[in-house]
């Protein structure tokens, strides 16, 4: 499936989006307001762990995970830490770190 550029006409849609069309022929998108994280820090958990995606996981790997070249971008699991936190916790560049959170 090729990328899709909006606006998309009904005939161009590769999926069933007809339920969202309104009488004027337009699809309404509903904006959402980002909510702050519920995660908190304390003395035992001074940082917030965000298990985000790497550059090539923008499709939650449902498509990009099947492309070997994209999976070679990062050879092994990794953790990125803000430079000031790396200094504060004495984490060397390219070193090893043991991480855990309240959730595992």
Phi and psi in radians as a Rosetta constraint file:
Dihedral C 1 N 2 CA 2 C 2 CIRCULARHARMONIC -1.299 0.35
Dihedral N 2 CA 2 C 2 N 3 CIRCULARHARMONIC 2.834 0.35
Dihedral C 2 N 3 CA 3 C 3 CIRCULARHARMONIC -1.050 0.35
Dihedral N 3 CA 3 C 3 N 4 CIRCULARHARMONIC 2.726 0.35
Dihedral C 3 N 4 CA 4 C 4 CIRCULARHARMONIC -1.987 0.35
Dihedral N 4 CA 4 C 4 N 5 CIRCULARHARMONIC 2.337 0.35
Dihedral C 4 N 5 CA 5 C 5 CIRCULARHARMONIC -1.924 0.35
Dihedral N 5 CA 5 C 5 N 6 CIRCULARHARMONIC 2.230 0.35
Dihedral C 5 N 6 CA 6 C 6 CIRCULARHARMONIC -1.450 0.35
Dihedral N 6 CA 6 C 6 N 7 CIRCULARHARMONIC 2.585 0.35
Dihedral C 6 N 7 CA 7 C 7 CIRCULARHARMONIC -1.354 0.35
Dihedral N 7 CA 7 C 7 N 8 CIRCULARHARMONIC 2.650 0.35
Dihedral C 7 N 8 CA 8 C 8 CIRCULARHARMONIC -1.966 0.35
Dihedral N 8 CA 8 C 8 N 9 CIRCULARHARMONIC 2.298 0.35
Dihedral C 8 N 9 CA 9 C 9 CIRCULARHARMONIC -1.423 0.35
Dihedral N 9 CA 9 C 9 N 10 CIRCULARHARMONIC 2.824 0.35
Dihedral C 9 N 10 CA 10 C 10 CIRCULARHARMONIC -1.021 0.35
Dihedral N 10 CA 10 C 10 N 11 CIRCULARHARMONIC -0.638 0.35
Dihedral C 10 N 11 CA 11 C 11 CIRCULARHARMONIC -1.270 0.35
Dihedral N 11 CA 11 C 11 N 12 CIRCULARHARMONIC -0.415 0.35
Dihedral C 11 N 12 CA 12 C 12 CIRCULARHARMONIC -1.518 0.35
Dihedral N 12 CA 12 C 12 N 13 CIRCULARHARMONIC -0.315 0.35
Dihedral C 12 N 13 CA 13 C 13 CIRCULARHARMONIC -1.125 0.35
Dihedral N 13 CA 13 C 13 N 14 CIRCULARHARMONIC 2.233 0.35
Dihedral C 13 N 14 CA 14 C 14 CIRCULARHARMONIC -1.558 0.35
Dihedral N 14 CA 14 C 14 N 15 CIRCULARHARMONIC -0.012 0.35
Dihedral C 14 N 15 CA 15 C 15 CIRCULARHARMONIC -2.426 0.35
Dihedral N 15 CA 15 C 15 N 16 CIRCULARHARMONIC 2.936 0.35
Dihedral C 15 N 16 CA 16 C 16 CIRCULARHARMONIC -1.438 0.35
Dihedral N 16 CA 16 C 16 N 17 CIRCULARHARMONIC 1.712 0.35
Dihedral C 16 N 17 CA 17 C 17 CIRCULARHARMONIC -1.980 0.35
Dihedral N 17 CA 17 C 17 N 18 CIRCULARHARMONIC 0.236 0.35
Dihedral C 17 N 18 CA 18 C 18 CIRCULARHARMONIC -1.133 0.35
Dihedral N 18 CA 18 C 18 N 19 CIRCULARHARMONIC -0.395 0.35
Dihedral C 18 N 19 CA 19 C 19 CIRCULARHARMONIC -1.194 0.35
Dihedral N 19 CA 19 C 19 N 20 CIRCULARHARMONIC -0.364 0.35
Dihedral C 19 N 20 CA 20 C 20 CIRCULARHARMONIC -1.586 0.35
Dihedral N 20 CA 20 C 20 N 21 CIRCULARHARMONIC -0.176 0.35
Dihedral C 20 N 21 CA 21 C 21 CIRCULARHARMONIC -1.248 0.35
Dihedral N 21 CA 21 C 21 N 22 CIRCULARHARMONIC 2.488 0.35
Dihedral C 21 N 22 CA 22 C 22 CIRCULARHARMONIC -1.877 0.35
Dihedral N 22 CA 22 C 22 N 23 CIRCULARHARMONIC 3.019 0.35
Dihedral C 22 N 23 CA 23 C 23 CIRCULARHARMONIC -1.002 0.35
Dihedral N 23 CA 23 C 23 N 24 CIRCULARHARMONIC -0.454 0.35
Dihedral C 23 N 24 CA 24 C 24 CIRCULARHARMONIC -1.479 0.35
Dihedral N 24 CA 24 C 24 N 25 CIRCULARHARMONIC 0.113 0.35
Dihedral C 24 N 25 CA 25 C 25 CIRCULARHARMONIC 1.440 0.35
Dihedral N 25 CA 25 C 25 N 26 CIRCULARHARMONIC 0.149 0.35
Dihedral C 25 N 26 CA 26 C 26 CIRCULARHARMONIC -1.917 0.35
Dihedral N 26 CA 26 C 26 N 27 CIRCULARHARMONIC 2.655 0.35
Dihedral C 26 N 27 CA 27 C 27 CIRCULARHARMONIC -1.686 0.35
Dihedral N 27 CA 27 C 27 N 28 CIRCULARHARMONIC 2.292 0.35
Dihedral C 27 N 28 CA 28 C 28 CIRCULARHARMONIC -1.609 0.35
Dihedral N 28 CA 28 C 28 N 29 CIRCULARHARMONIC 2.198 0.35
Dihedral C 28 N 29 CA 29 C 29 CIRCULARHARMONIC -1.748 0.35
Dihedral N 29 CA 29 C 29 N 30 CIRCULARHARMONIC 2.453 0.35
Dihedral C 29 N 30 CA 30 C 30 CIRCULARHARMONIC -1.804 0.35
Dihedral N 30 CA 30 C 30 N 31 CIRCULARHARMONIC 1.970 0.35
Dihedral C 30 N 31 CA 31 C 31 CIRCULARHARMONIC -1.266 0.35
Dihedral N 31 CA 31 C 31 N 32 CIRCULARHARMONIC 2.556 0.35
Dihedral C 31 N 32 CA 32 C 32 CIRCULARHARMONIC -2.100 0.35
Dihedral N 32 CA 32 C 32 N 33 CIRCULARHARMONIC 2.634 0.35
Dihedral C 32 N 33 CA 33 C 33 CIRCULARHARMONIC -1.651 0.35
Dihedral N 33 CA 33 C 33 N 34 CIRCULARHARMONIC 2.140 0.35
Dihedral C 33 N 34 CA 34 C 34 CIRCULARHARMONIC -1.029 0.35
Dihedral N 34 CA 34 C 34 N 35 CIRCULARHARMONIC 2.457 0.35
Dihedral C 34 N 35 CA 35 C 35 CIRCULARHARMONIC -1.824 0.35
Dihedral N 35 CA 35 C 35 N 36 CIRCULARHARMONIC 2.493 0.35
Dihedral C 35 N 36 CA 36 C 36 CIRCULARHARMONIC -1.149 0.35
Dihedral N 36 CA 36 C 36 N 37 CIRCULARHARMONIC 2.682 0.35
Dihedral C 36 N 37 CA 37 C 37 CIRCULARHARMONIC -1.119 0.35
Dihedral N 37 CA 37 C 37 N 38 CIRCULARHARMONIC 2.620 0.35
Dihedral C 37 N 38 CA 38 C 38 CIRCULARHARMONIC -1.557 0.35
Dihedral N 38 CA 38 C 38 N 39 CIRCULARHARMONIC -0.160 0.35
Dihedral C 38 N 39 CA 39 C 39 CIRCULARHARMONIC -1.130 0.35
Dihedral N 39 CA 39 C 39 N 40 CIRCULARHARMONIC 2.490 0.35
Dihedral C 39 N 40 CA 40 C 40 CIRCULARHARMONIC -2.235 0.35
Dihedral N 40 CA 40 C 40 N 41 CIRCULARHARMONIC 2.821 0.35
Dihedral C 40 N 41 CA 41 C 41 CIRCULARHARMONIC -1.963 0.35
Dihedral N 41 CA 41 C 41 N 42 CIRCULARHARMONIC 2.777 0.35
Dihedral C 41 N 42 CA 42 C 42 CIRCULARHARMONIC -2.698 0.35
Dihedral N 42 CA 42 C 42 N 43 CIRCULARHARMONIC -2.990 0.35
Dihedral C 42 N 43 CA 43 C 43 CIRCULARHARMONIC -1.099 0.35
Dihedral N 43 CA 43 C 43 N 44 CIRCULARHARMONIC -0.617 0.35
Dihedral C 43 N 44 CA 44 C 44 CIRCULARHARMONIC -1.446 0.35
Dihedral N 44 CA 44 C 44 N 45 CIRCULARHARMONIC -0.560 0.35
Dihedral C 44 N 45 CA 45 C 45 CIRCULARHARMONIC -2.128 0.35
Dihedral N 45 CA 45 C 45 N 46 CIRCULARHARMONIC 1.379 0.35
Dihedral C 45 N 46 CA 46 C 46 CIRCULARHARMONIC -1.348 0.35
Dihedral N 46 CA 46 C 46 N 47 CIRCULARHARMONIC -0.223 0.35
Dihedral C 46 N 47 CA 47 C 47 CIRCULARHARMONIC -2.136 0.35
Dihedral N 47 CA 47 C 47 N 48 CIRCULARHARMONIC 2.766 0.35
Dihedral C 47 N 48 CA 48 C 48 CIRCULARHARMONIC -1.779 0.35
Dihedral N 48 CA 48 C 48 N 49 CIRCULARHARMONIC 2.183 0.35
Dihedral C 48 N 49 CA 49 C 49 CIRCULARHARMONIC -1.544 0.35
Dihedral N 49 CA 49 C 49 N 50 CIRCULARHARMONIC 2.171 0.35
Dihedral C 49 N 50 CA 50 C 50 CIRCULARHARMONIC -2.055 0.35
Dihedral N 50 CA 50 C 50 N 51 CIRCULARHARMONIC 1.951 0.35
Dihedral C 50 N 51 CA 51 C 51 CIRCULARHARMONIC -1.513 0.35
Dihedral N 51 CA 51 C 51 N 52 CIRCULARHARMONIC 1.229 0.35
Dihedral C 51 N 52 CA 52 C 52 CIRCULARHARMONIC -1.340 0.35
Dihedral N 52 CA 52 C 52 N 53 CIRCULARHARMONIC -3.045 0.35
Dihedral C 52 N 53 CA 53 C 53 CIRCULARHARMONIC -1.790 0.35
Dihedral N 53 CA 53 C 53 N 54 CIRCULARHARMONIC 2.677 0.35
Dihedral C 53 N 54 CA 54 C 54 CIRCULARHARMONIC -1.397 0.35
Dihedral N 54 CA 54 C 54 N 55 CIRCULARHARMONIC 2.999 0.35
Dihedral C 54 N 55 CA 55 C 55 CIRCULARHARMONIC -0.875 0.35
Dihedral N 55 CA 55 C 55 N 56 CIRCULARHARMONIC -0.739 0.35
Dihedral C 55 N 56 CA 56 C 56 CIRCULARHARMONIC -1.629 0.35
Dihedral N 56 CA 56 C 56 N 57 CIRCULARHARMONIC 0.248 0.35
Dihedral C 56 N 57 CA 57 C 57 CIRCULARHARMONIC -1.833 0.35
Dihedral N 57 CA 57 C 57 N 58 CIRCULARHARMONIC 0.475 0.35
Dihedral C 57 N 58 CA 58 C 58 CIRCULARHARMONIC -1.163 0.35
Dihedral N 58 CA 58 C 58 N 59 CIRCULARHARMONIC -0.226 0.35
Dihedral C 58 N 59 CA 59 C 59 CIRCULARHARMONIC -1.839 0.35
Dihedral N 59 CA 59 C 59 N 60 CIRCULARHARMONIC 0.420 0.35
Dihedral C 59 N 60 CA 60 C 60 CIRCULARHARMONIC 0.903 0.35
Dihedral N 60 CA 60 C 60 N 61 CIRCULARHARMONIC 0.445 0.35
Dihedral C 60 N 61 CA 61 C 61 CIRCULARHARMONIC 1.169 0.35
Dihedral N 61 CA 61 C 61 N 62 CIRCULARHARMONIC 0.141 0.35
Dihedral C 61 N 62 CA 62 C 62 CIRCULARHARMONIC -1.169 0.35
Dihedral N 62 CA 62 C 62 N 63 CIRCULARHARMONIC -0.493 0.35
Dihedral C 62 N 63 CA 63 C 63 CIRCULARHARMONIC -2.009 0.35
Dihedral N 63 CA 63 C 63 N 64 CIRCULARHARMONIC -0.831 0.35
Dihedral C 63 N 64 CA 64 C 64 CIRCULARHARMONIC -1.212 0.35
Dihedral N 64 CA 64 C 64 N 65 CIRCULARHARMONIC -0.429 0.35
Dihedral C 64 N 65 CA 65 C 65 CIRCULARHARMONIC -1.161 0.35
Dihedral N 65 CA 65 C 65 N 66 CIRCULARHARMONIC -0.298 0.35
Dihedral C 65 N 66 CA 66 C 66 CIRCULARHARMONIC -1.623 0.35
Dihedral N 66 CA 66 C 66 N 67 CIRCULARHARMONIC 0.071 0.35
Dihedral C 66 N 67 CA 67 C 67 CIRCULARHARMONIC -1.897 0.35
Dihedral N 67 CA 67 C 67 N 68 CIRCULARHARMONIC 1.805 0.35
Dihedral C 67 N 68 CA 68 C 68 CIRCULARHARMONIC -0.936 0.35
Dihedral N 68 CA 68 C 68 N 69 CIRCULARHARMONIC -0.686 0.35
Dihedral C 68 N 69 CA 69 C 69 CIRCULARHARMONIC -1.050 0.35
Dihedral N 69 CA 69 C 69 N 70 CIRCULARHARMONIC -0.689 0.35
Dihedral C 69 N 70 CA 70 C 70 CIRCULARHARMONIC -1.223 0.35
Dihedral N 70 CA 70 C 70 N 71 CIRCULARHARMONIC -0.553 0.35
Dihedral C 70 N 71 CA 71 C 71 CIRCULARHARMONIC -1.309 0.35
Dihedral N 71 CA 71 C 71 N 72 CIRCULARHARMONIC -0.167 0.35
Dihedral C 71 N 72 CA 72 C 72 CIRCULARHARMONIC -1.586 0.35
Dihedral N 72 CA 72 C 72 N 73 CIRCULARHARMONIC -0.011 0.35
Dihedral C 72 N 73 CA 73 C 73 CIRCULARHARMONIC -1.023 0.35
Dihedral N 73 CA 73 C 73 N 74 CIRCULARHARMONIC -0.747 0.35
Dihedral C 73 N 74 CA 74 C 74 CIRCULARHARMONIC -2.232 0.35
Dihedral N 74 CA 74 C 74 N 75 CIRCULARHARMONIC 2.150 0.35
Dihedral C 74 N 75 CA 75 C 75 CIRCULARHARMONIC -1.313 0.35
Dihedral N 75 CA 75 C 75 N 76 CIRCULARHARMONIC -0.416 0.35
Dihedral C 75 N 76 CA 76 C 76 CIRCULARHARMONIC -2.644 0.35
Dihedral N 76 CA 76 C 76 N 77 CIRCULARHARMONIC 2.881 0.35
Dihedral C 76 N 77 CA 77 C 77 CIRCULARHARMONIC -0.993 0.35
Dihedral N 77 CA 77 C 77 N 78 CIRCULARHARMONIC 2.586 0.35
Dihedral C 77 N 78 CA 78 C 78 CIRCULARHARMONIC -2.561 0.35
Dihedral N 78 CA 78 C 78 N 79 CIRCULARHARMONIC 2.843 0.35
Dihedral C 78 N 79 CA 79 C 79 CIRCULARHARMONIC -2.233 0.35
Dihedral N 79 CA 79 C 79 N 80 CIRCULARHARMONIC 2.312 0.35
Dihedral C 79 N 80 CA 80 C 80 CIRCULARHARMONIC -1.856 0.35
Dihedral N 80 CA 80 C 80 N 81 CIRCULARHARMONIC 2.366 0.35
Dihedral C 80 N 81 CA 81 C 81 CIRCULARHARMONIC -2.239 0.35
Dihedral N 81 CA 81 C 81 N 82 CIRCULARHARMONIC 2.453 0.35
Dihedral C 81 N 82 CA 82 C 82 CIRCULARHARMONIC -1.007 0.35
Dihedral N 82 CA 82 C 82 N 83 CIRCULARHARMONIC 2.443 0.35
Dihedral C 82 N 83 CA 83 C 83 CIRCULARHARMONIC -0.904 0.35
Dihedral N 83 CA 83 C 83 N 84 CIRCULARHARMONIC -0.740 0.35
Dihedral C 83 N 84 CA 84 C 84 CIRCULARHARMONIC -1.172 0.35
Dihedral N 84 CA 84 C 84 N 85 CIRCULARHARMONIC -0.549 0.35
Dihedral C 84 N 85 CA 85 C 85 CIRCULARHARMONIC -1.277 0.35
Dihedral N 85 CA 85 C 85 N 86 CIRCULARHARMONIC -0.639 0.35
Dihedral C 85 N 86 CA 86 C 86 CIRCULARHARMONIC -1.064 0.35
Dihedral N 86 CA 86 C 86 N 87 CIRCULARHARMONIC -0.730 0.35
Dihedral C 86 N 87 CA 87 C 87 CIRCULARHARMONIC -1.151 0.35
Dihedral N 87 CA 87 C 87 N 88 CIRCULARHARMONIC -0.833 0.35
Dihedral C 87 N 88 CA 88 C 88 CIRCULARHARMONIC -1.017 0.35
Dihedral N 88 CA 88 C 88 N 89 CIRCULARHARMONIC -0.698 0.35
Dihedral C 88 N 89 CA 89 C 89 CIRCULARHARMONIC -1.759 0.35
Dihedral N 89 CA 89 C 89 N 90 CIRCULARHARMONIC 0.210 0.35
Dihedral C 89 N 90 CA 90 C 90 CIRCULARHARMONIC 0.942 0.35
Dihedral N 90 CA 90 C 90 N 91 CIRCULARHARMONIC 0.859 0.35
Dihedral C 90 N 91 CA 91 C 91 CIRCULARHARMONIC -1.659 0.35
Dihedral N 91 CA 91 C 91 N 92 CIRCULARHARMONIC 2.023 0.35
Dihedral C 91 N 92 CA 92 C 92 CIRCULARHARMONIC -1.294 0.35
Dihedral N 92 CA 92 C 92 N 93 CIRCULARHARMONIC 2.607 0.35
Dihedral C 92 N 93 CA 93 C 93 CIRCULARHARMONIC -1.059 0.35
Dihedral N 93 CA 93 C 93 N 94 CIRCULARHARMONIC 2.416 0.35
Dihedral C 93 N 94 CA 94 C 94 CIRCULARHARMONIC 1.043 0.35
Dihedral N 94 CA 94 C 94 N 95 CIRCULARHARMONIC 0.377 0.35
Dihedral C 94 N 95 CA 95 C 95 CIRCULARHARMONIC -1.584 0.35
Dihedral N 95 CA 95 C 95 N 96 CIRCULARHARMONIC -3.028 0.35
Dihedral C 95 N 96 CA 96 C 96 CIRCULARHARMONIC -1.835 0.35
Dihedral N 96 CA 96 C 96 N 97 CIRCULARHARMONIC 2.570 0.35
Dihedral C 96 N 97 CA 97 C 97 CIRCULARHARMONIC -2.433 0.35
Dihedral N 97 CA 97 C 97 N 98 CIRCULARHARMONIC 2.454 0.35
Dihedral C 97 N 98 CA 98 C 98 CIRCULARHARMONIC -1.718 0.35
Dihedral N 98 CA 98 C 98 N 99 CIRCULARHARMONIC 2.186 0.35
Dihedral C 98 N 99 CA 99 C 99 CIRCULARHARMONIC -2.138 0.35
Dihedral N 99 CA 99 C 99 N 100 CIRCULARHARMONIC 2.621 0.35
Dihedral C 99 N 100 CA 100 C 100 CIRCULARHARMONIC -2.764 0.35
Dihedral N 100 CA 100 C 100 N 101 CIRCULARHARMONIC 2.865 0.35
Dihedral C 100 N 101 CA 101 C 101 CIRCULARHARMONIC -2.459 0.35
Dihedral N 101 CA 101 C 101 N 102 CIRCULARHARMONIC 3.126 0.35
Dihedral C 101 N 102 CA 102 C 102 CIRCULARHARMONIC -1.051 0.35
Dihedral N 102 CA 102 C 102 N 103 CIRCULARHARMONIC -0.373 0.35
Dihedral C 102 N 103 CA 103 C 103 CIRCULARHARMONIC -1.764 0.35
Dihedral N 103 CA 103 C 103 N 104 CIRCULARHARMONIC 0.090 0.35
